[in-house]
Amino acid sequence: MAHLLKANDTACIGKLDKKNQKQGLWKCKVNSKLIKTERFKHGLLVSWIVFNAKGEIIETRDKKGTIRKYKPCGC
């Protein structure tokens, strides 16, 4: 069952585990545009991907904690 958390204009959708902790993939949208995807394991943030207004990747973090920033070319 998917749960919806809202903060101002941001809506995040994903699943909660039995302890009501975030679990798995969560997608955050502002005005129906995807701005961020987050992956959780037992309530802890494991990785994320941040998108710009055009839907291009601008930042990622992997499960090892490595953060990479991207400059979208607009190709």
HTML snippet that shows the backbone in 3Dmol.js (N, CA, C, O; Angstrom):
<script src="https://3Dmol.org/build/3Dmol-min.js"></script>
<div id="view" style="width:600px;height:400px;position:relative"></div>
<script>
const pdb = `
ATOM      1  N   MET A   1       0.837  -1.177   0.000  1.00  0.00           N
ATOM      2  CA  MET A   1       0.000   0.000   0.000  1.00  0.00           C
ATOM      3  C   MET A   1       0.882   1.241   0.000  1.00  0.00           C
ATOM      4  O   MET A   1       1.788   1.359   0.826  1.00  0.00           O
ATOM      5  N   ALA A   2       0.629   2.154  -0.907  1.00  0.00           N
ATOM      6  CA  ALA A   2       1.429   3.369  -1.019  1.00  0.00           C
ATOM      7  C   ALA A   2       0.908   4.427  -0.054  1.00  0.00           C
ATOM      8  O   ALA A   2      -0.296   4.543   0.175  1.00  0.00           O
ATOM      9  N   HIS A   3       1.830   5.188   0.502  1.00  0.00           N
ATOM     10  CA  HIS A   3       1.487   6.267   1.413  1.00  0.00           C
ATOM     11  C   HIS A   3       1.931   7.583   0.808  1.00  0.00           C
ATOM     12  O   HIS A   3       2.897   7.637   0.047  1.00  0.00           O
ATOM     13  N   LEU A   4       1.229   8.623   1.148  1.00  0.00           N
ATOM     14  CA  LEU A   4       1.500   9.943   0.614  1.00  0.00           C
ATOM     15  C   LEU A   4       1.841  10.876   1.765  1.00  0.00           C
ATOM     16  O   LEU A   4       1.063  11.022   2.707  1.00  0.00           O
ATOM     17  N   LEU A   5       3.014  11.510   1.684  1.00  0.00           N
ATOM     18  CA  LEU A   5       3.416  12.522   2.663  1.00  0.00           C
ATOM     19  C   LEU A   5       3.509  13.854   1.939  1.00  0.00           C
ATOM     20  O   LEU A   5       4.127  13.944   0.878  1.00  0.00           O
ATOM     21  N   LYS A   6       2.898  14.894   2.507  1.00  0.00           N
ATOM     22  CA  LYS A   6       2.923  16.212   1.873  1.00  0.00           C
ATOM     23  C   LYS A   6       3.630  17.223   2.755  1.00  0.00           C
ATOM     24  O   LYS A   6       3.442  17.248   3.972  1.00  0.00           O
ATOM     25  N   ALA A   7       4.445  18.052   2.125  1.00  0.00           N
ATOM     26  CA  ALA A   7       5.101  19.172   2.792  1.00  0.00           C
ATOM     27  C   ALA A   7       5.064  20.340   1.813  1.00  0.00           C
ATOM     28  O   ALA A   7       5.731  20.315   0.779  1.00  0.00           O
ATOM     29  N   ASN A   8       4.279  21.362   2.148  1.00  0.00           N
ATOM     30  CA  ASN A   8       4.063  22.514   1.262  1.00  0.00           C
ATOM     31  C   ASN A   8       3.540  22.020  -0.077  1.00  0.00           C
ATOM     32  O   ASN A   8       2.461  21.430  -0.116  1.00  0.00           O
ATOM     33  N   ASP A   9       4.258  22.236  -1.184  1.00  0.00           N
ATOM     34  CA  ASP A   9       3.817  21.803  -2.506  1.00  0.00           C
ATOM     35  C   ASP A   9       4.433  20.462  -2.903  1.00  0.00           C
ATOM     36  O   ASP A   9       4.161  19.958  -3.993  1.00  0.00           O
ATOM     37  N   THR A  10       5.262  19.876  -2.029  1.00  0.00           N
ATOM     38  CA  THR A  10       5.943  18.626  -2.337  1.00  0.00           C
ATOM     39  C   THR A  10       5.120  17.446  -1.843  1.00  0.00           C
ATOM     40  O   THR A  10       4.652  17.433  -0.705  1.00  0.00           O
ATOM     41  N   ALA A  11       4.947  16.446  -2.722  1.00  0.00           N
ATOM     42  CA  ALA A  11       4.246  15.221  -2.347  1.00  0.00           C
ATOM     43  C   ALA A  11       5.192  14.045  -2.581  1.00  0.00           C
ATOM     44  O   ALA A  11       5.723  13.877  -3.679  1.00  0.00           O
ATOM     45  N   CYS A  12       5.397  13.235  -1.545  1.00  0.00           N
ATOM     46  CA  CYS A  12       6.258  12.059  -1.649  1.00  0.00           C
ATOM     47  C   CYS A  12       5.407  10.808  -1.496  1.00  0.00           C
ATOM     48  O   CYS A  12       4.594  10.711  -0.576  1.00  0.00           O
ATOM     49  N   ILE A  13       5.596   9.849  -2.401  1.00  0.00           N
ATOM     50  CA  ILE A  13       4.803   8.627  -2.410  1.00  0.00           C
ATOM     51  C   ILE A  13       5.733   7.433  -2.266  1.00  0.00           C
ATOM     52  O   ILE A  13       6.759   7.348  -2.940  1.00  0.00           O
ATOM     53  N   GLY A  14       5.365   6.504  -1.375  1.00  0.00           N
ATOM     54  CA  GLY A  14       6.153   5.299  -1.184  1.00  0.00           C
ATOM     55  C   GLY A  14       5.495   4.383  -0.178  1.00  0.00           C
ATOM     56  O   GLY A  14       4.333   4.574   0.178  1.00  0.00           O
ATOM     57  N   LYS A  15       6.241   3.383   0.284  1.00  0.00           N
ATOM     58  CA  LYS A  15       5.710   2.390   1.212  1.00  0.00           C
ATOM     59  C   LYS A  15       6.327   2.541   2.593  1.00  0.00           C
ATOM     60  O   LYS A  15       7.463   2.992   2.748  1.00  0.00           O
ATOM     61  N   LEU A  16       5.538   2.147   3.597  1.00  0.00           N
ATOM     62  CA  LEU A  16       6.006   2.111   4.967  1.00  0.00           C
ATOM     63  C   LEU A  16       6.064   0.651   5.414  1.00  0.00           C
ATOM     64  O   LEU A  16       5.256  -0.169   4.979  1.00  0.00           O
ATOM     65  N   ASP A  17       7.023   0.333   6.282  1.00  0.00           N
ATOM     66  CA  ASP A  17       7.100  -1.032   6.798  1.00  0.00           C
ATOM     67  C   ASP A  17       6.182  -1.170   8.017  1.00  0.00           C
ATOM     68  O   ASP A  17       5.424  -0.250   8.325  1.00  0.00           O
ATOM     69  N   LYS A  18       6.245  -2.295   8.700  1.00  0.00           N
ATOM     70  CA  LYS A  18       5.365  -2.565   9.838  1.00  0.00           C
ATOM     71  C   LYS A  18       5.586  -1.611  11.005  1.00  0.00           C
ATOM     72  O   LYS A  18       4.696  -1.434  11.836  1.00  0.00           O
ATOM     73  N   LYS A  19       6.759  -0.998  11.074  1.00  0.00           N
ATOM     74  CA  LYS A  19       7.069  -0.040  12.139  1.00  0.00           C
ATOM     75  C   LYS A  19       6.824   1.399  11.701  1.00  0.00           C
ATOM     76  O   LYS A  19       7.283   2.337  12.353  1.00  0.00           O
ATOM     77  N   ASN A  20       6.093   1.575  10.586  1.00  0.00           N
ATOM     78  CA  ASN A  20       5.792   2.883  10.002  1.00  0.00           C
ATOM     79  C   ASN A  20       7.049   3.660   9.631  1.00  0.00           C
ATOM     80  O   ASN A  20       7.083   4.885   9.753  1.00  0.00           O
ATOM     81  N   GLN A  21       8.072   2.960   9.182  1.00  0.00           N
ATOM     82  CA  GLN A  21       9.287   3.594   8.685  1.00  0.00           C
ATOM     83  C   GLN A  21       9.285   3.499   7.163  1.00  0.00           C
ATOM     84  O   GLN A  21       8.759   2.545   6.591  1.00  0.00           O
ATOM     85  N   LYS A  22       9.875   4.491   6.522  1.00  0.00           N
ATOM     86  CA  LYS A  22       9.958   4.469   5.064  1.00  0.00           C
ATOM     87  C   LYS A  22      10.749   3.255   4.611  1.00  0.00           C
ATOM     88  O   LYS A  22      11.759   2.893   5.216  1.00  0.00           O
ATOM     89  N   GLN A  23      10.274   2.623   3.529  1.00  0.00           N
ATOM     90  CA  GLN A  23      10.915   1.420   3.008  1.00  0.00           C
ATOM     91  C   GLN A  23      10.844   1.439   1.492  1.00  0.00           C
ATOM     92  O   GLN A  23       9.802   1.768   0.924  1.00  0.00           O
ATOM     93  N   GLY A  24      11.935   1.092   0.832  1.00  0.00           N
ATOM     94  CA  GLY A  24      11.951   0.998  -0.623  1.00  0.00           C
ATOM     95  C   GLY A  24      12.062   2.340  -1.314  1.00  0.00           C
ATOM     96  O   GLY A  24      12.628   3.288  -0.771  1.00  0.00           O
ATOM     97  N   LEU A  25      11.516   2.410  -2.515  1.00  0.00           N
ATOM     98  CA  LEU A  25      11.628   3.596  -3.366  1.00  0.00           C
ATOM     99  C   LEU A  25      10.519   4.596  -3.064  1.00  0.00           C
ATOM    100  O   LEU A  25       9.342   4.240  -3.024  1.00  0.00           O
ATOM    101  N   TRP A  26      10.910   5.859  -2.851  1.00  0.00           N
ATOM    102  CA  TRP A  26       9.976   6.957  -2.648  1.00  0.00           C
ATOM    103  C   TRP A  26      10.210   7.979  -3.753  1.00  0.00           C
ATOM    104  O   TRP A  26      11.354   8.292  -4.084  1.00  0.00           O
ATOM    105  N   LYS A  27       9.120   8.501  -4.325  1.00  0.00           N
ATOM    106  CA  LYS A  27       9.201   9.508  -5.385  1.00  0.00           C
ATOM    107  C   LYS A  27       8.581  10.796  -4.880  1.00  0.00           C
ATOM    108  O   LYS A  27       7.452  10.804  -4.389  1.00  0.00           O
ATOM    109  N   CYS A  28       9.332  11.897  -5.005  1.00  0.00           N
ATOM    110  CA  CYS A  28       8.858  13.212  -4.563  1.00  0.00           C
ATOM    111  C   CYS A  28       8.584  14.080  -5.779  1.00  0.00           C
ATOM    112  O   CYS A  28       9.416  14.198  -6.679  1.00  0.00           O
ATOM    113  N   LYS A  29       7.397  14.687  -5.788  1.00  0.00           N
ATOM    114  CA  LYS A  29       6.981  15.519  -6.917  1.00  0.00           C
ATOM    115  C   LYS A  29       6.520  16.885  -6.420  1.00  0.00           C
ATOM    116  O   LYS A  29       5.994  17.018  -5.315  1.00  0.00           O
ATOM    117  N   VAL A  30       6.727  17.893  -7.259  1.00  0.00           N
ATOM    118  CA  VAL A  30       6.201  19.229  -7.028  1.00  0.00           C
ATOM    119  C   VAL A  30       5.379  19.577  -8.258  1.00  0.00           C
ATOM    120  O   VAL A  30       5.894  19.578  -9.377  1.00  0.00           O
ATOM    121  N   ASN A  31       4.111  19.871  -8.052  1.00  0.00           N
ATOM    122  CA  ASN A  31       3.199  20.175  -9.158  1.00  0.00           C
ATOM    123  C   ASN A  31       3.273  19.097 -10.241  1.00  0.00           C
ATOM    124  O   ASN A  31       3.343  19.412 -11.429  1.00  0.00           O
ATOM    125  N   SER A  32       3.258  17.856  -9.842  1.00  0.00           N
ATOM    126  CA  SER A  32       3.279  16.648 -10.692  1.00  0.00           C
ATOM    127  C   SER A  32       4.581  16.452 -11.477  1.00  0.00           C
ATOM    128  O   SER A  32       4.633  15.604 -12.368  1.00  0.00           O
ATOM    129  N   LYS A  33       5.625  17.216 -11.165  1.00  0.00           N
ATOM    130  CA  LYS A  33       6.940  17.016 -11.796  1.00  0.00           C
ATOM    131  C   LYS A  33       7.860  16.322 -10.806  1.00  0.00           C
ATOM    132  O   LYS A  33       7.987  16.754  -9.661  1.00  0.00           O
ATOM    133  N   LEU A  34       8.500  15.247 -11.248  1.00  0.00           N
ATOM    134  CA  LEU A  34       9.410  14.488 -10.403  1.00  0.00           C
ATOM    135  C   LEU A  34      10.652  15.322 -10.105  1.00  0.00           C
ATOM    136  O   LEU A  34      11.328  15.790 -11.021  1.00  0.00           O
ATOM    137  N   ILE A  35      10.951  15.504  -8.812  1.00  0.00           N
ATOM    138  CA  ILE A  35      12.135  16.279  -8.433  1.00  0.00           C
ATOM    139  C   ILE A  35      13.181  15.424  -7.727  1.00  0.00           C
ATOM    140  O   ILE A  35      14.362  15.771  -7.706  1.00  0.00           O
ATOM    141  N   LYS A  36      12.737  14.282  -7.136  1.00  0.00           N
ATOM    142  CA  LYS A  36      13.677  13.472  -6.366  1.00  0.00           C
ATOM    143  C   LYS A  36      13.142  12.057  -6.193  1.00  0.00           C
ATOM    144  O   LYS A  36      11.945  11.854  -5.989  1.00  0.00           O
ATOM    145  N   THR A  37      14.041  11.080  -6.277  1.00  0.00           N
ATOM    146  CA  THR A  37      13.708   9.719  -5.883  1.00  0.00           C
ATOM    147  C   THR A  37      14.655   9.342  -4.756  1.00  0.00           C
ATOM    148  O   THR A  37      15.847   9.646  -4.801  1.00  0.00           O
ATOM    149  N   GLU A  38      14.114   8.681  -3.754  1.00  0.00           N
ATOM    150  CA  GLU A  38      14.905   8.292  -2.588  1.00  0.00           C
ATOM    151  C   GLU A  38      14.701   6.807  -2.335  1.00  0.00           C
ATOM    152  O   GLU A  38      13.603   6.289  -2.538  1.00  0.00           O
ATOM    153  N   ARG A  39      15.740   6.120  -1.898  1.00  0.00           N
ATOM    154  CA  ARG A  39      15.647   4.708  -1.545  1.00  0.00           C
ATOM    155  C   ARG A  39      15.952   4.572  -0.058  1.00  0.00           C
ATOM    156  O   ARG A  39      16.984   5.032   0.429  1.00  0.00           O
ATOM    157  N   PHE A  40      15.018   3.922   0.655  1.00  0.00           N
ATOM    158  CA  PHE A  40      15.134   3.730   2.094  1.00  0.00           C
ATOM    159  C   PHE A  40      15.237   2.255   2.437  1.00  0.00           C
ATOM    160  O   PHE A  40      14.698   1.405   1.729  1.00  0.00           O
ATOM    161  N   LYS A  41      15.934   1.953   3.528  1.00  0.00           N
ATOM    162  CA  LYS A  41      16.002   0.601   4.058  1.00  0.00           C
ATOM    163  C   LYS A  41      15.828   0.706   5.563  1.00  0.00           C
ATOM    164  O   LYS A  41      16.677   1.268   6.254  1.00  0.00           O
ATOM    165  N   HIS A  42      14.729   0.167   6.070  1.00  0.00           N
ATOM    166  CA  HIS A  42      14.390   0.213   7.497  1.00  0.00           C
ATOM    167  C   HIS A  42      14.389   1.633   8.038  1.00  0.00           C
ATOM    168  O   HIS A  42      14.881   1.885   9.138  1.00  0.00           O
ATOM    169  N   GLY A  43      13.837   2.560   7.267  1.00  0.00           N
ATOM    170  CA  GLY A  43      13.705   3.941   7.705  1.00  0.00           C
ATOM    171  C   GLY A  43      14.926   4.813   7.496  1.00  0.00           C
ATOM    172  O   GLY A  43      14.872   6.014   7.763  1.00  0.00           O
ATOM    173  N   LEU A  44      16.036   4.241   7.021  1.00  0.00           N
ATOM    174  CA  LEU A  44      17.258   5.014   6.794  1.00  0.00           C
ATOM    175  C   LEU A  44      17.418   5.309   5.312  1.00  0.00           C
ATOM    176  O   LEU A  44      17.231   4.431   4.469  1.00  0.00           O
ATOM    177  N   LEU A  45      17.766   6.552   5.001  1.00  0.00           N
ATOM    178  CA  LEU A  45      17.988   6.958   3.617  1.00  0.00           C
ATOM    179  C   LEU A  45      19.269   6.317   3.106  1.00  0.00           C
ATOM    180  O   LEU A  45      20.338   6.507   3.686  1.00  0.00           O
ATOM    181  N   VAL A  46      19.161   5.553   2.011  1.00  0.00           N
ATOM    182  CA  VAL A  46      20.298   4.824   1.458  1.00  0.00           C
ATOM    183  C   VAL A  46      20.886   5.563   0.254  1.00  0.00           C
ATOM    184  O   VAL A  46      22.102   5.731   0.159  1.00  0.00           O
ATOM    185  N   SER A  47      20.024   6.004  -0.662  1.00  0.00           N
ATOM    186  CA  SER A  47      20.499   6.687  -1.864  1.00  0.00           C
ATOM    187  C   SER A  47      19.408   7.626  -2.371  1.00  0.00           C
ATOM    188  O   SER A  47      18.250   7.550  -1.961  1.00  0.00           O
ATOM    189  N   TRP A  48      19.825   8.528  -3.290  1.00  0.00           N
ATOM    190  CA  TRP A  48      18.851   9.428  -3.905  1.00  0.00           C
ATOM    191  C   TRP A  48      19.302   9.857  -5.276  1.00  0.00           C
ATOM    192  O   TRP A  48      20.470   9.720  -5.640  1.00  0.00           O
ATOM    193  N   ILE A  49      18.340  10.387  -6.045  1.00  0.00           N
ATOM    194  CA  ILE A  49      18.597  11.015  -7.341  1.00  0.00           C
ATOM    195  C   ILE A  49      17.775  12.299  -7.356  1.00  0.00           C
ATOM    196  O   ILE A  49      16.578  12.269  -7.075  1.00  0.00           O
ATOM    197  N   VAL A  50      18.407  13.430  -7.683  1.00  0.00           N
ATOM    198  CA  VAL A  50      17.730  14.720  -7.739  1.00  0.00           C
ATOM    199  C   VAL A  50      17.651  15.152  -9.205  1.00  0.00           C
ATOM    200  O   VAL A  50      18.624  15.043  -9.951  1.00  0.00           O
ATOM    201  N   PHE A  51      16.477  15.644  -9.602  1.00  0.00           N
ATOM    202  CA  PHE A  51      16.237  16.072 -10.977  1.00  0.00           C
ATOM    203  C   PHE A  51      15.998  17.580 -11.025  1.00  0.00           C
ATOM    204  O   PHE A  51      15.544  18.176 -10.048  1.00  0.00           O
ATOM    205  N   ASN A  52      16.309  18.193 -12.178  1.00  0.00           N
ATOM    206  CA  ASN A  52      16.002  19.618 -12.353  1.00  0.00           C
ATOM    207  C   ASN A  52      14.595  19.754 -12.940  1.00  0.00           C
ATOM    208  O   ASN A  52      13.878  18.762 -13.070  1.00  0.00           O
ATOM    209  N   ALA A  53      14.203  20.977 -13.292  1.00  0.00           N
ATOM    210  CA  ALA A  53      12.858  21.239 -13.800  1.00  0.00           C
ATOM    211  C   ALA A  53      12.591  20.542 -15.135  1.00  0.00           C
ATOM    212  O   ALA A  53      11.439  20.259 -15.466  1.00  0.00           O
ATOM    213  N   LYS A  54      13.651  20.262 -15.906  1.00  0.00           N
ATOM    214  CA  LYS A  54      13.495  19.591 -17.191  1.00  0.00           C
ATOM    215  C   LYS A  54      13.508  18.068 -17.065  1.00  0.00           C
ATOM    216  O   LYS A  54      13.349  17.359 -18.058  1.00  0.00           O
ATOM    217  N   GLY A  55      13.697  17.569 -15.847  1.00  0.00           N
ATOM    218  CA  GLY A  55      13.723  16.128 -15.628  1.00  0.00           C
ATOM    219  C   GLY A  55      15.090  15.496 -15.819  1.00  0.00           C
ATOM    220  O   GLY A  55      15.197  14.274 -15.923  1.00  0.00           O
ATOM    221  N   GLU A  56      16.134  16.309 -15.867  1.00  0.00           N
ATOM    222  CA  GLU A  56      17.496  15.803 -16.043  1.00  0.00           C
ATOM    223  C   GLU A  56      18.148  15.600 -14.675  1.00  0.00           C
ATOM    224  O   GLU A  56      17.897  16.363 -13.743  1.00  0.00           O
ATOM    225  N   ILE A  57      18.974  14.580 -14.564  1.00  0.00           N
ATOM    226  CA  ILE A  57      19.650  14.276 -13.304  1.00  0.00           C
ATOM    227  C   ILE A  57      20.691  15.345 -13.015  1.00  0.00           C
ATOM    228  O   ILE A  57      21.508  15.672 -13.875  1.00  0.00           O
ATOM    229  N   ILE A  58      20.661  15.900 -11.779  1.00  0.00           N
ATOM    230  CA  ILE A  58      21.656  16.899 -11.397  1.00  0.00           C
ATOM    231  C   ILE A  58      22.505  16.446 -10.214  1.00  0.00           C
ATOM    232  O   ILE A  58      23.589  16.986  -9.991  1.00  0.00           O
ATOM    233  N   GLU A  59      22.020  15.445  -9.439  1.00  0.00           N
ATOM    234  CA  GLU A  59      22.804  14.961  -8.305  1.00  0.00           C
ATOM    235  C   GLU A  59      22.372  13.546  -7.940  1.00  0.00           C
ATOM    236  O   GLU A  59      21.187  13.217  -7.986  1.00  0.00           O
ATOM    237  N   THR A  60      23.347  12.713  -7.575  1.00  0.00           N
ATOM    238  CA  THR A  60      23.051  11.363  -7.111  1.00  0.00           C
ATOM    239  C   THR A  60      23.874  11.056  -5.866  1.00  0.00           C
ATOM    240  O   THR A  60      24.924  11.654  -5.629  1.00  0.00           O
ATOM    241  N   ARG A  61      23.375  10.114  -5.081  1.00  0.00           N
ATOM    242  CA  ARG A  61      24.124   9.576  -3.948  1.00  0.00           C
ATOM    243  C   ARG A  61      23.888   8.074  -3.967  1.00  0.00           C
ATOM    244  O   ARG A  61      22.742   7.626  -3.992  1.00  0.00           O
ATOM    245  N   ASP A  62      24.959   7.298  -3.957  1.00  0.00           N
ATOM    246  CA  ASP A  62      24.813   5.849  -3.964  1.00  0.00           C
ATOM    247  C   ASP A  62      24.827   5.305  -2.546  1.00  0.00           C
ATOM    248  O   ASP A  62      24.991   6.057  -1.586  1.00  0.00           O
ATOM    249  N   LYS A  63      24.655   3.986  -2.418  1.00  0.00           N
ATOM    250  CA  LYS A  63      24.554   3.385  -1.089  1.00  0.00           C
ATOM    251  C   LYS A  63      25.857   3.430  -0.311  1.00  0.00           C
ATOM    252  O   LYS A  63      25.855   3.212   0.901  1.00  0.00           O
ATOM    253  N   LYS A  64      26.977   3.710  -0.985  1.00  0.00           N
ATOM    254  CA  LYS A  64      28.262   3.856  -0.292  1.00  0.00           C
ATOM    255  C   LYS A  64      28.461   5.279   0.228  1.00  0.00           C
ATOM    256  O   LYS A  64      29.411   5.543   0.965  1.00  0.00           O
ATOM    257  N   GLY A  65      27.569   6.194  -0.154  1.00  0.00           N
ATOM    258  CA  GLY A  65      27.653   7.573   0.315  1.00  0.00           C
ATOM    259  C   GLY A  65      28.337   8.515  -0.655  1.00  0.00           C
ATOM    260  O   GLY A  65      28.545   9.686  -0.335  1.00  0.00           O
ATOM    261  N   THR A  66      28.692   8.027  -1.834  1.00  0.00           N
ATOM    262  CA  THR A  66      29.356   8.859  -2.829  1.00  0.00           C
ATOM    263  C   THR A  66      28.339   9.776  -3.499  1.00  0.00           C
ATOM    264  O   THR A  66      27.365   9.312  -4.092  1.00  0.00           O
ATOM    265  N   ILE A  67      28.575  11.079  -3.398  1.00  0.00           N
ATOM    266  CA  ILE A  67      27.692  12.065  -4.018  1.00  0.00           C
ATOM    267  C   ILE A  67      28.338  12.542  -5.311  1.00  0.00           C
ATOM    268  O   ILE A  67      29.511  12.913  -5.341  1.00  0.00           O
ATOM    269  N   ARG A  68      27.542  12.524  -6.380  1.00  0.00           N
ATOM    270  CA  ARG A  68      28.012  12.994  -7.685  1.00  0.00           C
ATOM    271  C   ARG A  68      27.074  14.093  -8.160  1.00  0.00           C
ATOM    272  O   ARG A  68      25.852  13.956  -8.098  1.00  0.00           O
ATOM    273  N   LYS A  69      27.661  15.180  -8.633  1.00  0.00           N
ATOM    274  CA  LYS A  69      26.876  16.284  -9.195  1.00  0.00           C
ATOM    275  C   LYS A  69      27.060  16.285 -10.710  1.00  0.00           C
ATOM    276  O   LYS A  69      28.157  16.040 -11.213  1.00  0.00           O
ATOM    277  N   TYR A  70      25.980  16.561 -11.423  1.00  0.00           N
ATOM    278  CA  TYR A  70      25.972  16.549 -12.879  1.00  0.00           C
ATOM    279  C   TYR A  70      25.570  17.906 -13.412  1.00  0.00           C
ATOM    280  O   TYR A  70      24.778  18.621 -12.797  1.00  0.00           O
ATOM    281  N   LYS A  71      26.122  18.255 -14.560  1.00  0.00           N
ATOM    282  CA  LYS A  71      25.706  19.463 -15.267  1.00  0.00           C
ATOM    283  C   LYS A  71      24.965  19.007 -16.513  1.00  0.00           C
ATOM    284  O   LYS A  71      25.592  18.572 -17.479  1.00  0.00           O
ATOM    285  N   PRO A  72      23.644  19.100 -16.505  1.00  0.00           N
ATOM    286  CA  PRO A  72      22.880  18.651 -17.683  1.00  0.00           C
ATOM    287  C   PRO A  72      23.216  19.508 -18.891  1.00  0.00           C
ATOM    288  O   PRO A  72      23.305  20.733 -18.800  1.00  0.00           O
ATOM    289  N   CYS A  73      23.397  18.851 -20.009  1.00  0.00           N
ATOM    290  CA  CYS A  73      23.810  19.571 -21.231  1.00  0.00           C
ATOM    291  C   CYS A  73      22.624  20.116 -22.003  1.00  0.00           C
ATOM    292  O   CYS A  73      22.787  21.026 -22.815  1.00  0.00           O
ATOM    293  N   GLY A  74      21.418  19.574 -21.767  1.00  0.00           N
ATOM    294  CA  GLY A  74      20.244  20.052 -22.509  1.00  0.00           C
ATOM    295  C   GLY A  74      20.216  19.535 -23.924  1.00  0.00           C
ATOM    296  O   GLY A  74      19.583  20.142 -24.788  1.00  0.00           O
ATOM    297  N   CYS A  75      20.880  18.441 -24.183  1.00  0.00           N
ATOM    298  CA  CYS A  75      20.953  17.869 -25.533  1.00  0.00           C
ATOM    299  C   CYS A  75      19.611  17.373 -26.012  1.00  0.00           C
ATOM    300  O   CYS A  75      19.503  16.864 -27.128  1.00  0.00           O
TER     301      CYS A  75
END
`;
const viewer = $3Dmol.createViewer("view");
viewer.addModel(pdb, "pdb");
viewer.setStyle({}, {cartoon: {color: "spectrum"}});
viewer.zoomTo();
viewer.render();
</script>
